[in-house]
Amino acid sequence: MSFVSGIFKLLKDTTWPNRKQRWKDFISVLEYTAFFTVIIFIFDQILSKGILSIINLF
């Protein structure tokens, strides 16, 4: 039973972010997601154009 009470004590002692910090974190996640989506899309386009140009040579 000390395991369960330890879990509740840990949760009680944890500092949770306030509303403003949660929104800031959420926006940061969206920004990083959009950034890496664009990078992956650009890399995919460059790669596919390169492969098609090599195929068209033959």
N, C-alpha and C positions, 0 to 999 in steps of 0.2 A: 504493500500500500504506500510505502514511502516514495515509490516511483511516480505514482499518480499525483501525490501531493507535491512532489518536486516539479512536475510539469506545470501545475497551477501556480506555484510560486514563481517559476521562471516567466510565465506569461504575465503575471502581475508586475514583476520587476522590469519587464520590457517597456521601453519607451516607444510609442507608436507615433507615426507622423500625423501632424494636424491636417486639416482640410486643404490649406494652401500648399503644403509640401506634397500632398498626394497628387494634386492637379499638376504641379510642377514636374513630378516624376512621370506622370502619365504623358504629358506633352513631350518630355525628353524621350520616352520610349517611342512615341509616334515619329519624332524627328529622326531618330536613329533608324527606325524601320524604313521610312521614306528614303533616307540617304542610301542605305544599303540596297534597297530595291532598285533605285536608279543606277547605282554602280553595277549591279548584277545585270540589269537590262542592257546597259551600254556594252559591257563585256560580252554578253550574248550576241548582240548585234554585230560587234566587231568580229567575233569568232565565226558567226554564220556567214558573214560577207566574205571573210577570208577563205573559208572552206568552199563556198560556191565559186569563187574566182579560181581556185585551184582545180575544181572539177571542170570548169568551163575551158581550162587550158587543154584538156584531153578531149 
